[in-house]
Amino acid sequence: MKNRIKTLKIMVGIFIVLTFISLLVLAIIHQTPVEEQQINVLGTYISKATYDYTAVLKPNTIYNRSFLKPGEGIIYTRITKQVNLTLTYNFEASVPAETEITYNLKMELKTSAWSYQLPYSIPPTKTNRTQITIEIMPLNRTQLENIKSKLDSETGVTSAEYAVEITPTFNVKANTTLGDIGQIFTPVLAVNFTKTEQGEVILIENLVQTKSGSITQTEIITLQDVIYQRYASYILSAVSATGLAISLFLYTRYRPPESPEKRLEKLISPYKDLIVETGQRSLPRESKIIEVNSIEEMNKIAEILAKPILLTKKPKPTLMVIDQNVIYEHKINLET
C-alpha cells in the first residue's frame, strides 16, 4: 500500500509539471498567428529625372574655352555669364500602361535669411507622353546678383552665398491590366553659388534622380505548421490534464485516512497560541459547565475573559476555558 501511495504521489507530481508545461506551450503557440500577408510584385515602374547644363563662360585663361558641360571642370563664378539648364523626365513601366502626367515647375532664389520666387514657372500641364523635356530659364549671374543685392538691402542682411532651387513636380497616373499606378515625383535641383577651398564656384549636384514603385497584390497565406503545432498543444494539454485528474482521483481514493492526531492538529493550529495542553482533567467543585458549539466560539470566549484554552486529549479531545466556577467546554469530534 505504501509503495502504491508513493507511486501515485510521483504520478501526481509528474502530471502537474506536464500540465503546466502544456499550458505554457499552448499560450506561446497561440501568440503566433496562423495567417500572414504575402506581398506579390506584379509589375514595377520608375520615374527618372536627368538634368543637363551648359555653363557659358567669359573669356578666361584657366579653360580658354566658352562652354563647360557636366564633368568637364569646375564652374568658377567669376568667369561664368550664365548657366543653361535642361530637364529630361522619363516614366517607364514593366507592363503596358495608359499614362497621364501632370507637371509643373517653379524656381526660387534663396539665402540663409530669405527666399524669393523667381518670375519663371510652368503652370500645371497635362500630357500623355512618358518623356518630357523642359528648357529651364537660363541662370544669368548678373541678374541673380542684382535681385540678391536688392533683397539684401531691403532685409538688412548681407548674404555671401546663395542658391537657385528648381522644383519640378510630376504627378503620374497610369492604368494597367494589373492595377492603377499613382506617383508624385519631385526631383529638386539646387544650384549653389558658394565659396570653397577651390574658390568662388557654382555647385550643381544630383543631376540624376529616380523614384521607383511597384504594383503589388496582397495574399493571405495560412501557416499549416502553426496549425499543426496548435493541434499538438491541444493533445498534450488534454493528455496531461486527463492524467492529472486520474492520478489525483486514484491518490485520493487509495490514500490512507488521516490519523486523529493529525486531524486534531489541523483543527487547533489556528488557535495554538491560546491553547495549553493538560494531561489531567481536574474541575473545580460545584462548577457549572457550558457547552460551546465550535472552536471559534471558544477562541472568542478566551479572548474576552483573557483566559487560556485548556486541551485534554483523553478520553476524548476537549477544549475548556475555566472562569472561576464556570467552565466553557467544547468536545472535538474527530470522526470522518
N, C-alpha and C positions, 0 to 999 in steps of 0.2 A: 504493500500500500504506500509506504514511504517513497519507494522508487517511482511509483506512478505519479504521486503528487509532485515530486521533483521534476519529472519529465514534463508534466503539464505546466509547471511554472516556467520551465525553459521555453516551451512552445508559446506560451503567452507572451514572454519577452521578445521572442523572435518575430512573432506576428505583429506586435506593437511597433517594432522597428521597421518591418516591411510595410506596414500601413502608413507610417509617417513618410517613408521614402517614396512610396507610390503616390501619395497625395502631393508631395513636393514636386515630383516629376510631372504629375498631371497639371499642376499650376504653371510650371515653367513651359511646358509644351503649349498650353493654351495662350501663352503670351506671343507665340509665333503665329502670324496669320496664315490661313490656308489658301489665300489668294494673293497674287501680286500683279502689278501692272507692268506690262512689257511694251515698250515703245518701239514700233517698227518704222523705219525710214522708208517712205515710198518714193520720194524724189527730193532733189536738192536745187537750190538756186543761189545766185550770188550777184551782188551789186559791186561794181568796180569803178572807182573814180581815178583818173590819171591826169595830173596837172603837167603842163609843159610851159616853159618860159624861155624868153629871149631877152637878155639884158642888152640894151642899146647903150654903147659906151661913147664917151667923149674921146677926142684924140688923147692917146696915152702912150707911155713908154713901157709900162710893165707887160702889157699884152701886145701892143702895136696892132690892134685889130678893133673892129667896130662892134662886134657882137660876141656874146657868151651864151652857150647853151648849157643845160644841166650836165655837170661832171667835167666841164671844160676849165674851171678855175673859180677862184674866189671873186665874188661880186663886191668890189670896193665902192663905197657910197660916193666918194668924191669924183670918180670918173664915170659915174652912171647917170645917163639922162633919164631913162625910164625903163620899166620892166613890162614887157608884153606877156600876158598870161592866156593860156588856153586850157579849158577843162573838157575832157572827153569822158563821158559816162557810158557804161555798158551794163546791161542786165542780161543774165543767162540763166536758163532753167534746164534741168535734165530731162524734162518732159515737155511736149508741145503745150503752149500756153497762149491765150488771148490776153494781151497785155495792154494796160493803160497806165501811163506815167504822167503824174502832175509834178512840175518842178518850178522852183523859184530861186532867186539869189539876191543877197544883199551884201554890202561892204561897209565896214566900219573902220574909222581911224581911231586908234586907242593909245593912251599913255597910262601910266600908273595912277593918274589923277582924274582923267576924264575919258569919255568916248564920244565919237561923233559919227553919225551915219552919213556916208558919202553920197552925193547926188547921182548914184547909179544903182539900179536894181533891175531885176527881171521879175515882173508880176507872175502870179500862178499861171502856168501854161501847160495844156494837156497835149499829149501825143501818144500815138501807138507805136512809135519807133522805139526799139530797145537800145539803140545807140544814139547818143545826143552829144553834140559838140557845141560848146559855148565859148565865144570870144569875150573875154573879160576886159573891162575898161583898163587901158594901159595905166600903170602907176608912174606918173610923172613926178620925179623927186622935187622939182621946184614948186609945183602946185601943192604937193603934200606939205612941204615945209612952210609955205605961205599960210595954209589953213592951220597948221600946228602953231605957228607964231601968233596968229590972231587969237586962237583959243587960249594959248598960254597967257597972252596979255589980258584977256577977259577974266580968266580964273585966278591970275596972280601966281601961277605955278609954272616954273620953267622945267621942261622935260627934255633931258638929253637923248632919251631913246623913245622910240615909238614903233607902232606896228599897224599894218593893214590886215584886218581879219576878213576873209572871204568865206561866206556861209551859204552854200547851196543846200537845198533840201529836195530830195526825190521821194515822192510818195508813189509806191508801186502797188498796183492792184492787178492780179492776173488770175484767170480762170483756167483750170486744167481738169482733165478727167479724173485725177486723183484727189482733187480738192482745191480750195481757193488759196491764193497767196496774197499776203498783205505785209508790206515792209516799208519803213521810213528810214531813209539813209541821209545823213548829214555829214559829208566829208569836209570839215572845216580846214582851211589853209591859212596859216599865219605867215605874213611877210614881215620880218623883223628888221628894223633899221637900228643897229646896235653898235657897240664898241667892244672889241675883244682884243686879245693879245696880238692878233693879226692886223689890227687897225679898225677903222670905221668900215663896217661891212653890212651887206644885206643878206640875211639868212632866210632861205626858203627850204623848209623841210616837210616831210610827209607828203611827197609828191604823188605817191600811190597809196590809196586807201580802199579797203574792201569791207564788205559786210555780207555774211552768208546766212542761210537759213535752210530749213528743210520742211517738207510735207510729211507729217507723221500720222500714224494710226496707233491708238492705244488698245491693247489687247489684254483681257483679264485671263490669267493663267491659274489653274488650280494646282496646288502643290500636293501631289499624291503622297510624297514621302511624309509630309506633315500630318496628313490624314491617317496614314498607317501608324505613325507614332502615337497619335491620339487614341486610335483603337487599341494599340498595345498598352497604353497607360490605363485605359478603362478596364482591360482584362486584368492587369496587375493589381489595380485598386480593388476590383471585385474579389479576386482570389485572396488577397491579403486581408480584406475586411471579413470575408467569409471564414477564413482560417482563424482570425482573431475571435470572431463570435463563437465558433465551435470550441476552440481551446478554452475560452472563458467559461462556456457552459459546462464543459467537462470538469474544469478545475473547481467550479462552484459545486458541482454535483458530488465529486469524489473527495472534496476537501473535508477533513475530519472536523467535527463540531468543536467550536471554541470552548475551552475549559471554563468552568465557573469562575476561577480565579482571574482569568483574562477579561471576562465579561464584567466582573466587578471593578477591575482596574479601569476599564474604559468608562464605566458609569460614573465613577467618583473622580476621575482625573481632572475635570474642570474645576473641582472644589477641593483639591487635595491640600491647599494652603490652610483651609479651615478645619480639616478632618484630622482627628487624633485617634489612632488605633489603640484600643484597650483589650487586654486579653480576658478580663473578667467583668461580668455584668453585675454591678452592685448598685442597687437602687435605694434611695432614702426611704425610711419608713413613712407610711401614710402618704406616699406620693400619688399624685394624680397624673395618669398617662393620657396624653392627647395624641391620637393617630394623625399623622401628616401624610398626604397623598403622594408627594413627589420629593425628589432630591432638591429640586429648585426651590420648593417652599421651605425645606429645611435650611437651605442656604440663606434665604431671606430672614428666617427667624434668628439664625445665628448672628447675622449682621445687625439686626435690630437689638438683640439682647447683648451683643458683644461677648458671646459665649462660643467656645469651640464645639465642633461636632464630634461626638464620640462614636467610634466604629467598633462593633463587636462582630466577629465573623462566625462564631458558633453560639448556639446550634444553627442559627440562620443569620446571614448578614443583616445587621440592624444599625441604623443611624439614630443617635439620640442627642438632644440638647437639653441639659438639666438646668432649670431655673428654680432654685430652692426646692420646693416640694412638687413642682410641676415638671413633668418630663414629656418633651415633644419627641415622638418616636416615628420612624419610618422603616418598615421592613422591606428589604430589597428583594425583588423577585428575579432570580437568575434563570428561570426556566425559559427555554427557547420555544 
